[in-house]
Amino acid sequence: MFKSLPEPWRIKMVEPIRMTTKDQRKHALIEAGLNPFLLKAEDVFIDLLTDSGTGAMSDRQWANLFLGDESYAGSKSYYQLSQVVKTIFDFQYTIPVHQGRGAEQILFPVLIELAKEKGVTEPVFLSNHHFETAQAHIELSGARAKNCICSASLQTEIADDWKGNFDLNELAKEIKNNKKNIVAIIITITCNSVGGQPASMENIRAAARMAHDSGILVIIDAARFSENAYFIKHREREFFDQTIPEIVKEMFSEADIFTMSAKKDGMVNIGGLCCFRNDEFLFKQTQLRCVPMEGFVTYGGLAGRDMAAMAIGLQEALNEDHLRSRIAQVEYLGNKLQQAGISIQTPVGGHAVYVNARKILPDIKSENFPALVLCNALYLEGGVRSVEIGSLIMGRNPITGKQEPSLFEFMRLAIPRRTYTDNHMSYVADSLIEVVKNADRLKPLEFEYEPKILRLFTSRFREIER
């Protein structure tokens, strides 16, 4: 007989959340320009906008936070964090940053500048799918970001264990045809933009081998590294008997550099990393950018207490009981929606359920943002905040200014770590089921205000008639 396992923690402190009326939510959404990012958090009942920095820290993290060393230079908290990085990832050089985009803004310009010094005229980065801030920083630094996405990820209702994989044939073709301009390949684990989907160890190894055989750097975007390791353990036969720490070390053995938003699997509310396996030259060049952009090299935009909490969080992220519980909660919400006939990316990933807005709102064109329409409707119905992963987040071509075609129109329901119960997930599912019943009443959107980059965060919209 199947027995569901309870969460591997008990609640020590609670934070009240407030349900608002539909009229209050309508007013709040209009004030926010129909953009969930611009809502006040106090006007949100259940917040699934992101799993980034929104989880609950453990008693061990809070305890270590009080031991944080706030010295400007040479903080013992920095050295504690660096030692944890060496132990878990086997990387020798650590730069702390305020979050993942802090790592991107100090690393990518250095790599592009060095590539141009070697004669590269049209620098490009290849990925299984770039995270949106990674793509933005690549483009802001004068390079192109290109994705080599596997075809399985496009078939949302067909289950495939490894929808976060590279299309290795496409990657090989890109390297063969444009080797001289490729600055690095970026392996995103798990792959947020295709539905939080994992990459297999086999695929990681093959992609890294192609890069290294051609003298190309390998970078891991490691925001959800432990979730990816959990999927490898449970889906890839070679690793059934290995521990999560062993699998993590194996994954990172394929990379030269990794960037991390520690606000995800680092289990903290703020913080990130930019780390180098053994390249002291690149480490020092990146440190030079860290000082003016983030802060001194041993704090990098963080308080000592935040580094202390991160050192514990990185270790807790490797706990298999935690990973089993977390991923089971995501599956719980996904199963509820599937049972109601709602189209989602399958199988569900490690951190979120991705609802296929294109299937729910087929009459709303991509340029009118069907997934954002769905996000707004869910907020109005139940006070649940979510985020668009589709044409809005894809943005415009930096050269032509035309809307980039989006492979997906997803509404992402990102679940914070150790924060909500399955009862909350049932409420989210019931609210969305009610929205889908009345989907034909929903109206398309157009821009009222559109910033040039990362427009999902601050754009404002108006409704138009179908």
Secondary structure by P-SEA (a helix, b strand, c coil): cbbbbcccccccbbbbbbbbcaaaaaaaaaaaccccccccccccccccccccccccccaaaaaaaaaccccccccaaaaaaaaaaaaaccccbbbbcccaaaaaaacaaaaaaaaaaacccbbbbbcccccaaaaaaaaaacbbbbbbccccccccccccccccccaaaaaaaaaaaccccccbbbbbcccccccbbbbcaaaaaaaaaaaaaabbbbbbcccaaaaaaaaaaacccccccccaaaaaaaaaccccbbbbccccccccccccbbbbcccaaaaaaaaaaaaacccccccccccaaaaaaaaaaaaaaacaaaaaaaaaaaaaaaaaaaaacccccccccccccccccccccccccccccaaaaaaaaaaaaccbbbbbcccccccccccccccccccccccccccccccccaaaaaaaaaaaaaaaaacccbbbbbbccccccccccbbbbbbbcc
